[in-house]
């Protein structure tokens, strides 16, 4: 599902809201998750899962074109752990 499909589903289920209001709600939802993760926090949606970040250590990689060694710096990456209900729905 892409963002526009999500907006369509929400519009169909919430006909009392205008399209721009639905888009604003979705924007706020995703912006708040991204902001919390950027601050190093965690976002838990009960029954769905938890978003957090993990630290990747610096390493030596390879340039695929030339094959030469390249230093890859350490970085934080997003991580999602699905909740129990999601795992159960996937494995019915």
Number of C-alpha atoms within 10 A of each C-alpha: 5 6 9 10 10 14 17 14 10 16 18 12 10 12 10 8 12 11 15 11 11 18 18 11 12 16 11 12 11 10 12 13 16 18 11 14 19 15 9 12 13 16 16 15 10 11 12 13 16 15 18 20 18 12 11 12 10 11 10 9 13 12 10 8 6 7 9 9 11 11 11 13 11 11 11 14 12 12 14 14 13 16 15 12 12 13 14 9 8 7 6 5
